[in-house]
Amino acid sequence: MPTIRDVAKEAGVSVATVSRVINSNGYVNEDTKKKVVKAIQLLNYKPNAVARSLFKKQSMTIGLIIPDITNPFFPQLARAVEDVTNDKGYTIILGNSDESSEKEKEYLDIFEQKYVDGIILATNTLTSEQIAALEKPVVAVDRPIDSGIPTVVAQHRDGAHVAVKHLVGIGCQTIAHIRGPEHVVSADERYKGYLDIVQNQQWYSEQLVVSGNYTIKDAYKASLNLIKERPDIDGIFAGNDLMAIGALKAARELKKKVPEELAIIGFDGIDMCETTYPELSTIVQPVYEIGVTAANMLIDLIENKRVNNQYFEYPVQLKVRNSTRGQTPKNCG
């Protein structure tokens, strides 16, 4: 494999001159630059990316931390980020945190060692002080961290309003909520949206809210107990689609007809909603657009470009399928 010394020898210049050409650092006259470029092409020389990052403290790499790679929402988000970064000459290092603050800190240490140029975070464990200490651009996605940190999210609370109103509109009279983890901002916002609509209803009680931890398994178990204890429930708003799928499984096991006896709606709009039986109604987030916006914003910040709007809140959309009844899809927010 050719080295930078081989290129210098072929071009008849010093190693320092080759380095200046490769790193666009310092003056090199045009004739000399052409000789170096010709030598690089002739020898098929590939600059050592690690060495360049050590020299420039820059790597054309961004870090991406997501909480759960098994949740289809986050691979869709990661795909959008990767599409943008690849198009702009950057690569990504992906970290799956499992909602663990320790794992997130470990990934941040790795990102520092790799000289990543910026980071996209979907986290609720890191503080604004920890992020400021990174001394590099950071964009929060899906979950806001602090008003001073650039952020891209969806309208979680408004989306919950639309989901619950849809259940009311199709005749549901006792509506339960399967909520996500209490430390996750998006889960809290969706729970608050549910409460905004139902808390003054005569039938409402805290017993109608159970935790599903954003997973099929936990939501399935919670839904089994909930439906057994409250057979009068005729509507369920799940805080994400995976939990709605868990509720569908529980309803099927308890021989509750969906949607005739129990209507179920989720949140996120993952592709799996079209493969369930019955197909799942949901509140659709524009996940690809969220990822694209976050990646573009981060790269603009890395490249010191002006970013006028550092907070994006995307509207969501009601998508009605066979797990609920009636109504026409509409934009909300």
N, C-alpha and C positions, 0 to 999 in steps of 0.2 A: 504494500500500500504506500503510495507516494506521500512524502512529508512536505512541510512548508520549506524545508531546506532544499528539497529537490526542485521545488518550484523556483526558488531564488536562484539556484544554479542554472536552471534552464533559461530563465529570463535574463540572467547576467546582472542581477541586482542583489541587494542585501535582504536578509530575512526581515528586517525592520520595515523595508519598503513593501514587501509582500503583505506584511501584517497591516500596514496602513491602507493598502488597497482593499483587502478583505473586509476590514472593519470600518472603512470610510472614515478614517481617523487621521487627520493631518494632510498636508499638501503633497501630491504626487503629480508631476507633469503628465500630459496626455499621452505622449509617446511611450513613456515608461509604464504607464497604467495599461496601455494596449499590450505591451510585451508580457506583463504579468498575467493579464487575462488570457492571452494566447497560451502561455505556459500552463495555466490552470486547466484550460480546456484540453490541451494536448496530453497532459498527464492524468486527466480525470481526477484532479485533486478535490477531496472533500474536506473542508475545514472542520476541525474538531469542535463540535458544539459545546462540549463541556469546558474546553479551554477558553473558548470565546465568552461563555457565560461568566467564567471566573474573572476574565479580564474586564468585561464590560458591566458585570453585575446585572446582566440582562440575558434572558434566555428565549424570548419569543414563545413563552409558555405561560398558561394560566392554570390556576388550581380551581377545581370544582368539588365542593363537598355537598353531598346529598344524604338525607337521613335513612333511606331504605331503598336499596336497589331492586328489591322484589316487588315494590309498589309500582305498577306500570306507569304511573304519572311521572315518576322521576327519570326513567330511561327516555321517555319522550322529551322531557326537558333537556336532558344531557345531549340528545341527538341534535336539538336545535342549537345549543351552544357550540357543539362540535362543528356543525355545518358553517356557522359564522366564522369561527376561529380558523378553520382550515382555509376558508376563502380569503382570509386576511393574513395568512402566513403564520398563524400561531398554532400551537398544539395544546392539548389539555391533559392534565393529570387528574384522574377521578378518585375521589375518596368517598367511601360509604361509611357513615358514622354510626349507624344503628342507634341514633338518638343518644349517643354516649359523649359526654363532655370530654372524657379522657381520650377517646379516639379522635375527636375533633382537634384537640390540642396536639396530639401526635402528628396528625396530617399537617397542621400548621407548621410544626417543626420541620417536617419533610419538605414542605413548600419553600421554607426559608433556605434549606440546604440546596434545593434545586434552583434557587434564584428565580422563582416564578415572578412574573411581572405584575400580576394582579390575581384576585380571588373572587369567585362567585360562591355565595354561601346560602344554603337553606338550613338554617339553624335556629334553635331557641335556647342554646346553652351558653353561647359566647356573649360577653358583655361588650359594650361600646368601648370601654377602656382597653380590653384585650385586642380589639380590632384596631384601635388607634395605634397601639404599640407595634403593629405590623409594619407601619410606615410604608404602605403601598396601597394602591386603589383596591377597594372592596365594594361589591354590589350584593345586596341582600335580595333573595328571590323567594317568592311564595310566602315568606314569613318576615315581616318587618322587624328590625332589631332596635333601631334608634332613629329619631328624626334627622340626625345629622349624617346618616349613612344612605347613599343612593339605593333605591329600592324599586323592585318590580313585583307587583302582586295582582291578584284578582279581587273582585268585590265579594268577599266571603260573606259578610253580614247581609248585604242586599240579596245575594244569591239564596241564602237561607230563607229570607222573607218570601221570595218567589216560590221556593220549594214547598213551604208550609201553606202558603196561600193556595197553591195548586191543590194540595190535599184537601183543604177546606172547600175549595171550589167544586170538587168532585163528590162532596158529600160526607167526607170523613168527620166524625164527631168526637173521637178520642185519639189524639195524635201523640205518639211517643217519639223520642229522639235517642239515637245511638250516637254518642259523642266520641270524639277523638281524645288523645292524651291531654291532660289538663295543663301541661306546661307548654303546649304548642299553640301559638297565637292564632293560626288559621282555624284550629279546632274550637278555640274559645270564641272567635268571631262568629262561627257558624252556630254554636250553641246560643250565643246572645241573640242572633237573628231568629232562632226558634222561639226563644223566650219572648222577644218583642211581640210576636203574634199570638202566643197562647197563654201567657202568664195571667191574663185577666179573665180567661175563660173559666166557667164554673167547673168544668170537668178536669182542669189541670191540677196536677200534683207533682211533687219532686220524684215520686215513684216512677213517673213516666220517662225519666232520663237515666240511661245506663251507659257505662263505658264500654267501648269496643276496641279501643287502642289502635284504631286505624288498620285492623287486620280482619281477615275473614274468620279465622278460628275464634278469636275473642268475641267478635260480634255474634257469631253463631251461638256460642254458649250463653251470652247475655240475652239474646233474643229468645232462646228457648225458655229461660227463666221468666223473662218479661211477659211473654205471651201466655204462659201457664198461670202467672199471678194475676194478670190483667187480661182476661179473655175478651173484654169489651173493646180493646184496642182495635181500631179499624184503619189506622194509618201510621206509617213509620217514615220519618225523615232520618236517614243515616248521613253522618258527617263526611263520609267519602264512599266511593263506589264499592270498594272492597268490603266495607262493613254492610252495605246494602246487599251484597251477594251473600254474606253470612246470614243476614235476616231472611233472604229468600230460601236458603237451605233449611233454616229452622221452621219457617212456615210450611214448607213441603213436608218436613218430618212430622209436624203436628197436624197435618191434613187441613191446614188453613188455605182456602182457595185465594190465589192472587190473580187479579185484583178484586174479585167479587166480595171476599170477606176481609181482605187486608191489602191495602195499597202501600207500595214501597217505592221510595225515591232516594237516589244517592246524590253524590256531588263529586265532580271532577271531569267526567266525560271520557273515561278510558275506553279503549276498544272492546274490552271484555263485556261491556254492557250489552253489546249486540249479540253475544254468544250465550247469554243466560236464558233460562226458560222460567217464566216469560221474560222477554227482553226488558231491560231495566230502564226506567225513566231516570233522568239525571239532570243536574245543573252542570253545564259544560263550561270548563275553563279553556281559554285559547292558549293551551300550554305551549305550543310551538312558538307562537308570537311572544309569549312571555320570555322564553329562552332566548329568542333572537334579540329582543330588546335589551335584555340583561347583558348579553355578550357584546353587542354593539356599544352599549354604554360603558362597559368596562374597558374595552379597547380604546375608545375615545379618551377616557381618563388616563390610561396608560400612556397614550401618545400626546397627552397635554392639549387635547382639543377642547374647545368650549362645549360644555354640556349644559344647556339652558334649563332643561327639565330633568331633575334627578329623582323624581317620584312618579311612577306610572301605576295606575290602578285600572286594570282592564275590566270591562263589563263581561258578564257571563250570560249564558243562554239556557233557557228551559228546553229540554228535549224530552218530549212525551213519547213513551213506548208502552208496551202492554202491561207493565207492572202497576200502572195507574190508569185512570179512566178519563176520557173527555179532554177538552181544551186543545188549543192549537199552540205549537211552539212560538215563543215570542222572545224578543230581546229584553233584557232587564238591566237596570243600573243607569 
